[in-house]
Amino acid sequence: MGDLMEMARALLDYKTHVGAALQRLRLAAMLVALAATPALAFDFARYQAADLDEILAKPRPQSGLDLYQANPLRLEVKLISCGEACAVQAIPQTMRMLSFDKAQIDGVQVTRCIKVRSAKGKEALLFIQDVVRAHLPGEVKLGGSVTLFAIHLFTTPEGPGLLVNEFEAPKAAGATDKTAMNPPCGCGTPEFHPGIDLSNDTEGAPIRAVDDGVVVRVEQDEAASVDAFGIGRCGRYVVVKQSYPNGRVAFTRYAQLGRIAGRDGRPIEVGATIRKNDRIGETGPTKTLHFEIRPVAPGGTRTDAAWQARYGNDPSMDWSRYDPVDPKTFDADVFGDRKRKP
């Protein structure tokens, strides 16, 4: 996919007003296997602080493996290398034993490990999502500190099987949190904004789909709330499900819309097939498009009682079970194992 200008042309038929920080925005239109670098709305709070040295010191089986329940952990380590060969075939096998569903298993692509060093100087190989690893060298220098967000799947005689789903590089001294300074649109808060906002000078400008897919949700209520609880209202929106030949799935949401209508001007309905660049709606009175990408991937799936009570019987809200990722760094071609167009 292309850079920010390609995304602007694909999403909006008008001039975008996005800051320089979005210049590296790539429009791969679909899924990340649980993290691009660092996701704006990744649920960091779900991952509890842990000590890698303590994990490495835990008893190991004589043979085979001990299963863990994908416990979410936050680890502070030093990055040693980004491309180590490792037994990646253990990931899908273990996930099946842990009763992850097929979509979640297919949502993980791991071909290499990274090597890290603990606080006490011990080195360890950690599995890492390919999409996350692709961005790691650009954010963290070898030997530098990094915060990893990983799930603990298993332990073998060789050590723990930790899968990294996200990372966070240290902020430069004096860096300012621009999100906190400039609260986002109504779809969230300064602390939790699941996506990005693109603005336009003209109400009613057409908004186009970023890739092929099928419409799974059409929300016509201009006062509809965000799928999370008590953090704002996104108004009218459309959710499109993209499926890839390699079996992966992602959802894209286009929110704060005015009129919802297709390329022929007729209303869009659930089940409609959408092609890349098809019109799906128009900008509303706020003149802002809220856009987000949600991959189907393990570690970012809501199964809590609150979500189940609110949406459990509504299949059109299934997309909201999955954590949004940062569209600026998400690469659909890498995620979907799809050849890039020249």
RASULPE-V942427 format. One record per residue. RES is the residue in one letter. NEAR is the number of other ideal C-beta (glycine too) atoms within 12 Angstrom. Layout:
BEGIN
RES & NEAR
RES & NEAR
END
This chain:
BEGIN
M & 33
G & 24
D & 19
L & 27
M & 21
E & 24
M & 37
A & 31
R & 23
A & 37
L & 47
L & 40
D & 23
Y & 24
K & 16
T & 32
H & 19
V & 27
G & 19
A & 11
A & 19
L & 28
Q & 17
R & 27
L & 35
R & 35
L & 39
A & 42
A & 44
M & 46
L & 51
V & 53
A & 52
L & 54
A & 51
A & 47
T & 38
P & 33
A & 42
L & 41
A & 43
F & 41
D & 32
F & 26
A & 14
R & 26
Y & 32
Q & 17
A & 18
A & 28
D & 19
L & 35
D & 21
E & 18
I & 32
L & 29
A & 16
K & 21
P & 14
R & 19
P & 18
Q & 10
S & 10
G & 16
L & 25
D & 23
L & 24
Y & 27
Q & 20
A & 34
N & 27
P & 33
L & 34
R & 31
L & 42
E & 26
V & 41
K & 28
L & 35
I & 27
S & 26
C & 31
G & 20
E & 23
A & 15
C & 27
A & 23
V & 27
Q & 16
A & 30
I & 42
P & 26
Q & 21
T & 35
M & 34
R & 21
M & 21
L & 28
S & 15
F & 30
D & 21
K & 17
A & 28
Q & 34
I & 32
D & 30
G & 45
V & 47
Q & 39
V & 40
T & 25
R & 26
C & 35
I & 40
K & 29
V & 42
R & 27
S & 29
A & 19
K & 16
G & 14
K & 22
E & 22
A & 36
L & 34
L & 46
F & 45
I & 47
Q & 49
D & 39
V & 44
V & 51
R & 43
A & 32
H & 34
L & 40
P & 21
G & 16
E & 28
V & 30
K & 17
L & 19
G & 15
G & 22
S & 24
V & 38
T & 31
L & 44
F & 41
A & 45
I & 43
H & 38
L & 39
F & 33
T & 28
T & 26
P & 16
E & 19
G & 32
P & 40
G & 42
L & 45
L & 51
V & 51
N & 52
E & 47
F & 44
E & 31
A & 23
P & 18
K & 14
A & 10
A & 6
G & 6
A & 13
T & 12
D & 16
K & 17
T & 25
A & 14
M & 11
N & 14
P & 19
P & 34
C & 34
G & 28
C & 39
G & 32
T & 22
P & 18
E & 19
F & 29
H & 35
P & 42
G & 41
I & 43
D & 36
L & 43
S & 29
N & 29
D & 15
T & 22
E & 21
G & 21
A & 28
P & 31
I & 49
R & 37
A & 38
V & 43
D & 37
D & 26
G & 37
V & 30
V & 34
V & 33
R & 38
V & 31
E & 34
Q & 22
D & 16
E & 21
A & 16
A & 28
S & 24
V & 34
D & 40
A & 30
F & 18
G & 13
I & 22
G & 27
R & 26
C & 40
G & 33
R & 37
Y & 47
V & 49
V & 43
V & 43
K & 38
Q & 38
S & 30
Y & 31
P & 16
N & 24
G & 23
R & 38
V & 38
A & 49
F & 47
T & 52
R & 47
Y & 50
A & 49
Q & 43
L & 42
G & 30
R & 27
I & 36
A & 26
G & 28
R & 22
D & 11
G & 14
R & 13
P & 20
I & 37
E & 20
V & 24
G & 16
A & 29
T & 22
I & 35
R & 22
K & 29
N & 24
D & 29
R & 33
I & 49
G & 43
E & 33
T & 39
G & 33
P & 18
T & 26
K & 27
T & 36
L & 49
H & 43
F & 54
E & 51
I & 56
R & 45
P & 54
V & 40
A & 48
P & 41
G & 46
G & 43
T & 30
R & 28
T & 22
D & 17
A & 10
A & 16
W & 22
Q & 17
A & 13
R & 20
Y & 24
G & 17
N & 11
D & 19
P & 16
S & 24
M & 29
D & 26
W & 42
S & 40
R & 34
Y & 43
D & 45
P & 44
V & 48
D & 39
P & 48
K & 35
T & 36
F & 51
D & 41
A & 43
D & 29
V & 33
F & 44
G & 35
D & 23
R & 24
K & 13
R & 15
K & 13
P & 4
END
